[in-house]
Amino acid sequence: MIPNENSMTFKKDIVIQSFSSPKEWNDWLSGNFDSNHDGIWLRIYKKNSGVKTITYEEALDEALCFGWIDSLKKTFDESSWIQKFTPRRAKSIWSKRNREKVEILIKEKRMQPNGLKEVEAAKKDGRWEKAYDSQSNMEMPKDFLIQLKKNKKAHEFFKSLNKANHFAIAWRLQTAKKPETREKRLNQLLEMMENKQKLH
């Protein structure tokens, strides 16, 4: 484990910690996965920093094994950033990327009981099959684009938005559980575009 100076708190006493290897992160999760409900900020150093730490991909794999997921990412300093990891919330939506990762981890027999429990729960209630695309693969729904192009003002504003906002729009539409919910969101998003309101 990286020395004590890299262990501190950040907002609401959630610990920031660095780990030099997947094993150290795995050991921490083994002792905290079911008792730490607030999660942890994982400090990850850049390759050119000269500090050896676990990579983001390694950290995510270990977290998924225990039924944890990643969320917020923030810049820490010039040589590192922090990534928040927390226990998966009940009924939380799965991404296709994490689903594919877990399928590999299952084949490698790395999944822990709590991680497998989350998988079975998702398969049972349909969340496994309804996993959403990652930002790089997410496509804007055609029906939204058709409606959008009917309103020049809304369409021009939409074209000015960055990738994060485009993803947020597509994500809201793709993750709607019911047709009526999706229709309501679609109309709300069209109205937001007309009023030049960003999601981020």
SULCOR-V471273 format. One record per helix or strand. SS is the DSSP state (A for helix, B for strand). FROM is the first residue (numbers start at 1). LEN is the number of residues. Records with the same first field share a line. If there is no record, write none. Layout:
# SULCOR-V471273
SS=FROM-LEN / FROM-LEN
This chain:
# SULCOR-V471273
A=4-3 / 22-11 / 47-3 / 56-10 / 96-12 / 113-13 / 142-8 / 152-9 / 163-12 / 179-16
B=8-2 / 15-3 / 40-6 / 68-10 / 80-8 / 95-1 / 132-1
